[in-house]
Amino acid sequence: MGGQKYPVTLAEQGRKLGVSRQRVWQLQRTAEGLCQQCGVNPRSEHSTAFCVECQDSNRERNRKRIGSQPWRPGGPGRPPIGLLTNNRVRATVSDVTNGVEK
C-alpha cells in the first residue's frame, strides 16, 4: 500500500519540505535533547536550543557585535543581578569597570 514507511524520519520530511541540510541537522539534535549549535552537550534548562557554553558564546558575540557597554551606576538600565543586595546597588563605577564584585 503506497510503499511509504512509518515513522518518516526528520531528514525525509525536510527533503519533502525543502528545508536545508543544516536546519534538518539542528532539528535532529533538538529532538535528541542536544545543543543545536555544537550537537555535543545537552541543552541548558534555560534554553530550548543551546547548551550553556554555546549560550554564553552567542551572548558575548552579540554584545560585541552591537557594541554594548558595561552597566554603570546612575546610567540607564537595570543593575546586573550580582550587584544587587536588598534592592540596593552595592558596587561602584570602578568595581563594575574592573570586573570586581564585592
LUMRO-429047 format. One record per residue (C-alpha): residue number from 1; residue in three letters; x, y, z. Coordinates in pm, whole numbers, m for minus. Each point is the difference from the previous one (the first is absolute). Last residue first. Layout:
<nodes>
NUM,ALA,X,Y,Z
...
</nodes>
This chain:
<nodes>
102,LYS,3219,4268,4646
101,GLU,17,m64,m375
100,VAL,297,114,m203
99,GLY,m30,20,m379
98,ASN,227,304,m21
97,THR,m269,215,m163
96,VAL,m266,m117,245
95,ASP,213,46,312
94,SER,126,340,m119
93,VAL,m357,127,m46
92,THR,m93,m107,350
91,ALA,m184,m309,107
90,ARG,m257,m85,264
89,VAL,m313,111,m182
88,ARG,m302,m20,224
87,ASN,m307,m225,m32
86,ASN,103,m200,308
85,THR,335,m74,m164
84,LEU,46,49,m374
83,LEU,335,m19,m184
82,GLY,m22,m367,m98
81,ILE,m332,61,m176
80,PRO,147,256,m240
79,PRO,m145,348,52
78,ARG,m308,88,m207
77,GLY,27,244,m282
76,PRO,114,357,m45
75,GLY,301,141,181
74,GLY,22,110,362
73,PRO,221,m296,83
72,ARG,163,m118,m324
71,TRP,m92,m312,m199
70,PRO,268,m135,m233
69,GLN,m5,124,m362
68,SER,m172,m175,m288
67,GLY,153,48,m346
66,ILE,m266,m183,m207
65,ARG,241,m270,m120
64,LYS,186,m25,333
63,ARG,m320,m66,193
62,ASN,m111,m244,m271
61,ARG,327,m197,20
60,GLU,m17,m6,381
59,ARG,m358,m134,m2
58,ASN,74,m259,m269
57,SER,309,m123,190
56,ASP,m198,m22,325
55,GLN,m291,m186,m160
54,CYS,245,m235,m176
53,GLU,167,m88,332
52,VAL,m333,m42,186
51,CYS,m147,m234,m262
50,PHE,m236,135,m268
49,ALA,m350,m54,m147
48,THR,m287,21,247
47,SER,201,196,252
46,HIS,m11,49,377
45,GLU,40,m368,93
44,SER,311,m5,m219
43,ARG,11,m239,m294
42,PRO,215,m310,18
41,ASN,351,36,m139
40,VAL,118,m138,m332
39,GLY,m209,139,m286
38,CYS,213,316,m10
37,GLN,m263,252,m114
36,GLN,m333,m176,47
35,CYS,95,m125,349
34,LEU,m126,m348,81
33,GLY,m338,m131,118
32,GLU,m26,m261,m279
31,ALA,m285,193,m167
30,THR,214,314,17
29,ARG,292,m180,m165
28,GLN,m231,m120,m280
27,LEU,m138,351,m47
26,GLN,351,143,m36
25,TRP,96,m266,m256
24,VAL,m318,72,m199
23,ARG,90,370,11
22,GLN,349,m69,m133
21,ARG,m131,m228,m275
20,SER,m227,279,m123
19,VAL,m381,m31,10
18,GLY,m175,m60,m334
17,LEU,m316,m147,154
16,LYS,45,m348,m147
15,ARG,371,m4,81
14,GLY,m73,111,355
13,GLN,m256,m276,54
12,GLU,253,m256,m115
11,ALA,265,144,233
10,LEU,m246,4,292
9,THR,m66,m370,m47
8,VAL,m336,m136,m115
7,PRO,m144,m246,254
6,TYR,m130,m177,m198
5,LYS,84,m129,m345
4,GLN,m170,111,m320
3,GLY,m19,m273,m264
2,GLY,m351,106,m104
1,MET,m181,m305,130
</nodes>
